[in-house]
Amino acid sequence: MEAIEVRQLRFAHGDHVLFDNCSVTLRAGRLYGLIGPNGAGKTTFFNLLRGDERPQGGGIESGIAPHRIGMLVQDYAAFSKLRVSEAFDFIGLINREAGAPGWHALLDNLAVDNRERAARLALKPLWTLSTGERRWLYLEWLLKLPGLDCLLLDEPTAGVDPEYRLLIGQRIRDALTVQRLIVISSHLLDELGGLCDEILLIRDRRIEGFAGLDAFACAFNAASADAAFVSAIRTPAS
């Protein structure tokens, strides 16, 4: 099932062209890893999929309404001095039209072990949580929003310790359904290999697809995914 079809996309910020004649198909029931050098346009691509930016050429045909596309936030800095429970009550309040949960509703929908983990954080100021604790809670909150058919996760494990990387990775995999597609941007290639069905590489203003991390490494005759990435960004696309 084709959920989103990107055709001959062109987009630039001023004179800086990020995408030109870029085409890619995203299918429901698949988990994609989006990679590329810094500044290649990963976050911009997410914004284009959500409709926050508009193509300047070509187009994006989506079978998913914009309100059914959820994006993992980097942080809610405005609430950082509040206790965790208070912060998520406010986050739920300002997103109530989307059916967003407050703190207690979030807790009630967690598995028992994760509920206990979250409850231990409830009275701590949000800013005192580790990056992993915050990113995990934001992800759990996003997963509780009703009716999301597409999840866009912008570097969900950047700066996260191994315990929470494993937890976040498992929750992402659990969130995949036959009706839902998930796209993760990351620089942690080995981690994507354990999660993703397909790898999408932004190179020379286009997106190239590979059937997993091994296929990506093989395409560049590399011994590892990291070596393949270095080779890819140094070698012009044919």
C-alpha positions in Angstrom: 0.0 0.0 0.0 1.5 3.4 -1.0 0.8 5.9 1.7 2.9 8.8 0.4 4.2 9.3 -3.1 6.9 12.0 -3.6 7.3 12.9 -7.3 10.0 15.1 -8.8 10.1 17.2 -5.6 12.0 20.5 -5.7 12.6 22.6 -2.6 15.1 25.3 -1.7 15.9 27.7 1.1 16.8 30.8 -0.9 19.7 29.8 -3.1 20.4 26.6 -1.2 18.6 23.8 -3.1 17.8 20.8 -0.8 15.8 18.6 -3.2 15.7 18.6 -7.0 13.8 16.0 -9.1 13.5 13.9 -5.9 11.1 10.9 -6.0 10.4 8.3 -3.4 7.5 6.0 -2.3 6.7 5.4 1.4 4.4 2.5 2.1 2.2 1.7 5.1 3.5 -1.1 7.4 7.1 -0.1 6.8 9.7 1.5 9.0 12.2 3.7 7.2 15.6 5.1 8.3 16.4 8.5 6.9 20.1 9.3 6.7 22.2 12.1 5.2 24.9 14.6 6.1 24.1 17.5 8.3 22.2 20.2 6.3 21.1 17.7 3.7 17.4 18.3 4.4 16.2 15.6 6.8 14.1 17.9 9.0 12.9 19.8 5.9 11.7 16.6 4.4 9.7 15.8 7.5 8.2 19.3 7.3 7.3 18.8 3.6 5.6 15.5 4.5 3.6 17.2 7.2 2.6 20.1 5.0 4.5 22.6 7.1 6.5 23.4 4.0 5.3 23.3 0.4 7.1 21.9 -2.6 8.4 24.5 -5.1 8.3 21.9 -7.9 6.9 18.4 -8.3 4.5 17.3 -5.6 3.7 15.0 -2.7 0.6 12.8 -3.0 -0.4 11.6 0.4 -3.1 9.2 1.5 -2.6 10.4 5.0 -4.3 13.6 6.2 -1.9 16.1 7.8 -3.6 15.7 11.2 -2.8 12.0 11.1 1.0 12.6 10.8 2.7 13.0 14.2 6.2 14.2 14.7 8.4 13.6 17.8 9.2 17.0 19.3 12.8 17.7 20.3 11.8 19.3 23.6 9.2 21.4 25.4 11.7 23.9 26.8 8.9 26.2 28.0 7.8 23.7 30.6 11.3 22.7 31.7 10.9 24.1 35.3 7.6 22.4 35.9 7.4 18.9 37.5 7.0 16.2 34.9 3.4 15.5 35.8 2.5 19.2 35.6 4.4 19.6 32.3 2.5 16.8 30.6 -0.8 18.1 31.9 0.0 21.4 30.2 1.2 19.7 27.0 -2.0 17.6 27.0 -4.1 20.8 27.6 -2.7 22.8 24.7 -3.1 19.7 22.4 -6.5 18.7 23.6 -8.2 19.1 20.2 -6.0 16.3 19.0 -7.1 14.1 21.8 -3.8 14.5 23.6 -3.5 12.8 27.1 -2.6 14.5 30.3 -0.2 12.9 32.8 -2.6 10.5 34.4 -4.1 9.4 31.1 -0.6 8.8 29.8 0.2 6.7 32.9 -3.0 4.6 32.6 -2.1 3.6 29.1 1.4 2.4 29.8 2.5 -1.2 30.3 2.9 -1.9 34.0 6.8 -1.8 34.0 6.8 1.4 32.1 4.1 2.9 34.2 6.2 2.3 37.3 9.2 3.8 35.5 7.2 6.9 34.6 5.6 7.3 38.0 9.1 7.5 39.6 9.7 10.6 37.4 6.4 12.4 38.1 7.6 14.8 40.8 10.9 15.7 39.3 11.4 19.0 37.4 11.4 18.2 33.7 14.8 19.8 33.2 16.4 17.4 35.7 15.5 14.3 33.6 18.1 12.7 31.4 17.8 13.2 27.6 16.8 9.5 27.4 14.0 9.9 30.0 12.6 13.0 28.3 12.7 11.5 24.8 11.1 8.3 26.0 8.2 10.2 27.7 7.7 12.4 24.6 7.5 9.3 22.5 5.0 7.6 24.8 2.9 10.8 24.7 3.0 10.9 20.9 2.0 7.2 20.7 -1.1 7.9 22.8 -2.4 10.5 20.2 -5.4 8.8 18.5 -5.5 8.2 14.7 -1.9 8.7 13.7 -1.1 6.8 10.5 2.4 8.2 10.1 5.1 8.9 12.7 8.1 11.1 11.9 10.8 10.7 14.5 13.7 13.3 14.2 16.8 11.7 15.8 14.8 10.1 18.7 17.9 8.7 20.4 20.4 11.5 19.9 22.3 11.9 23.1 20.4 9.0 24.8 22.1 6.4 27.0 22.1 2.7 26.0 19.2 1.8 28.4 16.8 4.3 26.9 18.0 3.7 23.4 16.9 0.1 23.8 13.6 1.1 25.3 12.9 3.8 22.7 13.8 1.4 19.9 11.5 -1.3 21.3 8.6 1.1 21.6 9.1 2.4 18.1 9.0 -1.2 16.7 5.9 -1.9 18.8 4.2 1.1 17.3 4.5 -0.2 13.7 1.2 -1.6 12.3 0.1 -2.6 8.8 -1.8 0.7 8.5 1.0 2.9 9.8 4.4 4.0 8.4 7.3 5.3 10.5 10.3 7.3 9.4 13.3 7.8 11.7 16.1 10.2 11.0 19.4 9.3 12.7 23.1 9.4 12.5 23.3 6.1 14.5 23.4 3.7 11.5 23.9 0.5 13.4 20.8 1.3 15.5 18.7 1.9 12.3 19.8 -1.5 11.0 18.1 -3.2 14.0 14.9 -1.2 13.5 14.3 -0.3 9.9 13.0 -2.2 6.9 14.5 0.2 4.5 17.2 2.9 4.5 16.6 6.2 2.7 19.8 8.2 1.8 19.6 11.9 1.0 22.4 12.5 -1.6 22.8 15.0 -4.3 19.4 16.5 -3.6 17.6 13.2 -4.2 16.6 10.2 -2.0 17.9 6.8 -2.7 16.3 3.7 -1.2 18.1 0.5 0.1 16.6 -2.7 1.3 18.1 -2.5 4.7 21.6 -1.6 6.2 23.4 -4.6 4.6 22.2 -3.7 1.2 23.3 -0.1 1.8 26.8 -1.2 2.8 26.9 -3.6 -0.2 25.9 -0.9 -2.6 29.1 1.0 -1.8 31.4 -2.1 -1.4 31.9 -1.1 2.2 32.7 -3.3 5.2 30.3 -1.3 7.5 27.4 1.0 7.3 29.5 3.9 8.5 32.1 3.3 5.8 29.3 3.2 3.3 27.9 6.5 4.5 31.3 8.2 4.1 31.7 6.7 0.6 28.2 7.8 -0.3 28.6 11.4 0.6 32.0 11.6 -1.1 30.8 10.0 -4.4 28.4 11.8 -6.7 25.3 9.9 -7.5 25.2 8.6 -11.1 
